[in-house]
Amino acid sequence: MTIDTNCFKNRVKLKELRVAHRDLDTMIISLTEDPSVDQLQLRRLKRRKLYLKDNISRMESALIPDLNA
């Protein structure tokens, strides 16, 4: 019997992505309260947050078993 270690690696990676997404969200909220914030930096952070969200969604979908199998 072999153990699928990729499943565990994917779950760890998914957790890391969620933490990074939450951290970015907190950072973005705090930066939007500062009127002197660099808008280009804020846009880049928002774009990075969206990229992380897309990766999280893709990984979550991959963890759902195929019902047709």
Residue pairs with C-beta under 8 A, 6 or more apart in sequence:
7 63
10 59
10 62
10 63
11 63
13 59
14 56
14 59
14 60
14 63
17 52
17 55
17 56
17 59
18 56
20 52
21 49
21 52
21 53
21 56
24 45
24 48
24 49
24 52
25 49
27 45
28 42
28 45
28 46
28 49
31 37
31 41
31 42
31 45
32 42
